[in-house]
């Protein structure tokens, strides 16, 4: 059974230094909408970005359109 949430958004966090993954999400239509600096495991801090798709259908369409070619 497939659950469908039309109009629902999706977001995730990614470390700022993870530039390859950030570029991948951007190619899939995600927008960087928030930056945060958080405590890092073992001390110090690390910057991260929240990426969002306002509608999961946008992400689905991007993955379907790109299924025949490499996104990396």
TINU-280104 format. One record per atom (N, C-alpha, C, O): residue in three letters; x, y, z. Coordinates in steps of 0.02 Angstrom, whole numbers, padded with zeros to 5 digits, always signed. Layout:
residues N
ALAXYZ ...
This chain:
residues 72
UNK+00042-00059+00000 UNK+00000+00000+00000 UNK+00044+00062+00000 UNK+00089+00069+00042 UNK+00033+00106-00046 UNK+00073+00168-00051 UNK+00036+00225-00016 UNK-00022+00239-00030 UNK+00071+00257+00029 UNK+00044+00315+00063 UNK+00059+00376+00020 UNK+00114+00383-00006 UNK+00011+00421+00013 UNK+00019+00480-00028 UNK-00001+00541+00013 UNK-00056+00545+00040 UNK+00045+00588+00018 UNK+00033+00648+00057 UNK+00040+00709+00011 UNK+00090+00746+00016 UNK-00008+00719-00032 UNK-00005+00776-00079 UNK+00000+00842-00041 UNK-00035+00853+00008 UNK+00045+00884-00064 UNK+00053+00949-00033 UNK+00095+00950+00029 UNK+00107+01003+00058 UNK+00119+00893+00051 UNK+00161+00889+00111 UNK+00234+00899+00091 UNK+00257+00873+00040 UNK+00270+00936+00131 UNK+00340+00949+00119 UNK+00385+00897+00153 UNK+00362+00853+00189 UNK+00449+00904+00139 UNK+00499+00859+00167 UNK+00561+00899+00179 UNK+00580+00941+00138 UNK+00594+00888+00236 UNK+00658+00921+00247 UNK+00707+00873+00280 UNK+00687+00822+00309 UNK+00770+00890+00274 UNK+00824+00852+00306 UNK+00882+00898+00319 UNK+00887+00952+00291 UNK+00926+00876+00363 UNK+00986+00915+00381 UNK+01047+00881+00351 UNK+01051+00820+00347 UNK+01095+00922+00329 UNK+01157+00896+00301 UNK+01215+00942+00324 UNK+01208+01003+00327 UNK+01271+00911+00340 UNK+01329+00950+00362 UNK+01353+00996+00307 UNK+01354+00977+00248 UNK+01371+01056+00326 UNK+01393+01107+00278 UNK+01452+01083+00236 UNK+01455+01097+00176 UNK+01499+01048+00266 UNK+01558+01025+00229 UNK+01544+00967+00182 UNK+01587+00947+00143 UNK+01484+00939+00185 UNK+01466+00883+00141 UNK+01439+00912+00075 UNK+01380+00906+00059 UNK+01484+00943+00038 UNK+01464+00981-00022 UNK+01437+00936-00078 UNK+01393+00958-00115 UNK+01461+00876-00084 UNK+01437+00831-00136 UNK+01363+00814-00124 UNK+01323+00815-00171 UNK+01347+00798-00063 UNK+01277+00782-00048 UNK+01232+00843-00054 UNK+01176+00837-00078 UNK+01257+00900-00033 UNK+01217+00961-00039 UNK+01202+00976-00113 UNK+01146+00995-00130 UNK+01251+00967-00157 UNK+01241+00978-00228 UNK+01190+00928-00256 UNK+01149+00945-00298 UNK+01194+00867-00233 UNK+01146+00815-00254 UNK+01075+00835-00236 UNK+01030+00830-00278 UNK+01064+00856-00175 UNK+00997+00877-00154 UNK+00973+00937-00195 UNK+00914+00941-00213 UNK+01018+00983-00210 UNK+00999+01041-00250 UNK+00979+01020-00321 UNK+00933+01049-00350 UNK+01015+00970-00349 UNK+00996+00945-00415 UNK+00927+00913-00414 UNK+00892+00910-00464 UNK+00907+00888-00356 UNK+00841+00858-00348 UNK+00788+00910-00329 UNK+00731+00892-00313 UNK+00806+00973-00329 UNK+00758+01026-00317 UNK+00752+01052-00247 UNK+00709+01094-00233 UNK+00793+01027-00201 UNK+00790+01052-00131 UNK+00819+01122-00127 UNK+00863+01141-00166 UNK+00794+01160-00079 UNK+00819+01227-00066 UNK+00850+01230+00003 UNK+00821+01205+00051 UNK+00910+01260+00010 UNK+00938+01269+00077 UNK+00900+01325+00112 UNK+00899+01382+00087 UNK+00869+01311+00168 UNK+00825+01361+00199 UNK+00847+01383+00269 UNK+00822+01433+00295 UNK+00893+01346+00299 UNK+00913+01365+00367 UNK+00983+01338+00381 UNK+00998+01281+00364 UNK+01024+01379+00412 UNK+01091+01357+00433 UNK+01093+01358+00509 UNK+01068+01404+00541 UNK+01124+01307+00537 UNK+01131+01303+00610 UNK+01201+01279+00627 UNK+01232+01242+00589 UNK+01225+01301+00684 UNK+01289+01276+00711 UNK+01271+01237+00774 UNK+01241+01264+00820 UNK+01290+01174+00774 UNK+01271+01129+00829 UNK+01333+01099+00862 UNK+01387+01099+00832 UNK+01325+01074+00923 UNK+01382+01040+00956 UNK+01400+00977+00917 UNK+01357+00938+00896 UNK+01465+00967+00908 UNK+01489+00908+00873 UNK+01504+00852+00923 UNK+01524+00866+00980 UNK+01495+00790+00902 UNK+01515+00735+00946 UNK+01589+00741+00962 UNK+01630+00751+00917 UNK+01607+00735+01023 UNK+01677+00740+01042 UNK+01701+00811+01055 UNK+01760+00821+01069 UNK+01656+00860+01051 UNK+01675+00929+01065 UNK+01676+00973+01003 UNK+01677+00948+00947 UNK+01677+01037+01015 UNK+01677+01084+00960 UNK+01607+01094+00931 UNK+01557+01074+00962 UNK+01604+01124+00873 UNK+01541+01135+00839 UNK+01547+01117+00765 UNK+01602+01111+00739 UNK+01490+01109+00734 UNK+01488+01093+00662 UNK+01427+01130+00633 UNK+01375+01135+00664 UNK+01437+01156+00572 UNK+01382+01190+00538 UNK+01343+01139+00496 UNK+01371+01093+00467 UNK+01278+01150+00493 UNK+01236+01108+00451 UNK+01181+01150+00419 UNK+01165+01205+00443 UNK+01153+01125+00365 UNK+01100+01159+00328 UNK+01037+01116+00327 UNK+01040+01055+00322 UNK+00980+01150+00332 UNK+00916+01115+00323 UNK+00895+01126+00250 UNK+00887+01183+00228 UNK+00886+01072+00214 UNK+00863+01073+00145 UNK+00790+01051+00145 UNK+00771+01006+00182 UNK+00750+01083+00101 UNK+00679+01068+00100 UNK+00652+01064+00030 UNK+00673+01100-00016 UNK+00605+01020+00022 UNK+00561+01016-00036 UNK+00492+01036-00011 UNK+00467+01004+00036 UNK+00461+01087-00040 UNK+00396+01108-00015 UNK+00341+01056-00026 UNK+00289+01057+00008 UNK+00351+01011-00074 UNK+00302+00960-00090 UNK+00341+00897-00109 UNK+00386+00901-00151 UNK+00325+00840-00080 UNK+00361+00778-00096 UNK+00353+00758-00169 UNK+00394+00722-00196 UNK+00300+00782-00201 UNK+00291+00767-00272 UNK+00347+00798-00315 UNK+00365+00770-00367 UNK+00375+00854-00293 UNK+00431+00884-00329 UNK+00492+00839-00326 UNK+00527+00830-00376 UNK+00505+00810-00268 UNK+00560+00763-00261 UNK+00548+00700-00302 UNK+00592+00676-00337 UNK+00488+00675-00298 UNK+00470+00615-00337 UNK+00480+00626-00412 UNK+00509+00585-00446 UNK+00455+00683-00436 UNK+00462+00699-00507 UNK+00535+00705-00527 UNK+00555+00683-00581 UNK+00576+00736-00485 UNK+00647+00745-00500 UNK+00682+00677-00503 UNK+00725+00667-00546 UNK+00665+00631-00459 UNK+00698+00566-00461 UNK+00674+00525-00520 UNK+00714+00487-00549 UNK+00611+00532-00541 UNK+00587+00496-00599 UNK+00618+00523-00663 UNK+00637+00484-00707 UNK+00624+00588-00669 UNK+00653+00619-00728 UNK+00727+00602-00736 UNK+00754+00599-00791 UNK+00760+00591-00679 UNK+00833+00578-00680 UNK+00850+00505-00675 UNK+00909+00488-00670 UNK+00800+00461-00676 UNK+00814+00390-00665 UNK+00857+00359-00720 UNK+00890+00308-00708 UNK+00857+00388-00779 UNK+00897+00360-00833 UNK+00967+00388-00837 UNK+01008+00365-00877 UNK+00982+00438-00795 UNK+01050+00467-00796 UNK+01075+00473-00724 UNK+01036+00474-00677 UNK+01140+00476-00718 UNK+01171+00482-00652 UNK+01161+00551-00623 UNK+01170+00601-00658 UNK+01144+00554-00559 UNK+01136+00618-00524 UNK+01201+00640-00492 UNK+01207+00698-00472 UNK+01249+00596-00487 UNK+01313+00615-00457 UNK+01358+00637-00512 UNK+01415+00656-00499 
